[in-house]
Amino acid sequence: MKFTFYGAAGEVTGSQHLLEVGGRRILFDCGLFQGRRSESRAKNEQFHCRPADLDAVVLSHAHIDHCGNLPGLHRHGFDGPVFCTAATADVAELMLTDAGKIQEEDAKYLARKLEPGHPPVAPLYDRSHVKSLLKLVQPLDYHEWHPLAEDVRIRFSDAGHILGSAITELEVQENGEVKRIVFTGDVGRRGLPLLRDPEPVQGCDVLITESTYGNRVHPSADDIKLELKRIIDEAYAVGGRVIIPAFSLGRTQHLVYFLNELSNANQLPPIPIFVDSPLARRVTSVYRDHADILDSEVQELMRHDSDPFGFRGLTYVGSPQESAELNWRKGAFVVISASGMCESGRVVHHLKHAAPHVENTIVLIGFQGRHTVGRKIADRAPSIRLFDEDVPLRAHVEVLSGLSAHADALDFRWWFEQLHADSNIGQAFIVHGEGEGAKAQAQTLTEFCDETPIIPQAGESFEI
């Protein structure tokens, strides 16, 4: 077996890992690299995995840094099946259609900025490529073995990260032996409301595991709910606005679920709350459609609350005009808007209007990648760059890592113990993490692996 790591290797974005075994070439994930525009463009427009020669793609979940370059892969020649869960298929359709639209709009924007005579900038892909790619998606049920070929079979277990996320077990017959590969995708947290806990699987010959928070322990979700209440109470008292940049998929639904609980308990002041993301509204509808795979607490809640994603005082904003009107609204209110790292989307407009004023609050609820606007806000930079201008950052900044949907160090240790309980872990590759998180994960895994864990860098290959 040969593994080559093309993305999310030594970093936390652009997941893309190639397995070559028995003459077959299977790609785990095909995400967009997200970061500075020039660097992202260079990484995303080239494929080193020879797309036309791939036999299949296994998609762990529908976050853009894991699925976002599938249409580009298809555009460059890939025409095989894409395997994922049914919920991931539904969410990926929304996410990729939106990504195709953004690609088209970005290309038009850049075209207006080009000097005369400069070659045109084409989108990485457009919505026609997305539509064609979606025909290749083959949803598979959780917990059942599915044959991909005579010598390859696959099984998905719930990763507990976002709706539809999966831990992949792949079994391959090679030279008369069965080899097991486990790919975690992104592992979720235990005890986080809304989603089921990540499910344990058996040991394996090769483990590919994420490590985003391999060196951290999150505060409990209950503490975060209390922090949200505190922040909103304080904003209401001074008439300030609260801007919460949140990815349309996963984080927004968790936020709304927490706020729904606070509303049901009469613990919110009479403050308007807006979800300003058409994509988040559509994704939330998919969560409603797949409520049967949400956790037991949601099933119990729905016995007396038919909609865990709606409550009095909550408005899902539709048109751009309605969104723009929020920026001129008086008094205290809350806006949840994409994108989560503050690089694009409607939240950039809200940040521009809110950041210069001390009575306002910006709440960051997830990992902020290097060189992003979100990272600069988290670092309390004196100003942030929005719409090609420097905007003073005088608003109060709150960082609530407890809402992260990623496993922390304790969750990983628990999951590795379950993985190791029945049989050994052979070789482990640690991906989707920056320096200290990956190193801590490697240290943890030395207790459970037969071989020294490896932290691959982009483009590195390994024979097993």
Summary of the structure (lengths in Angstrom):
residues: 464
radius of gyration: 21.9
end to end distance: 5.2
largest distance: 70.7
contacts: 1659
relative contact order: 0.14
helix: 34%
strand: 23%
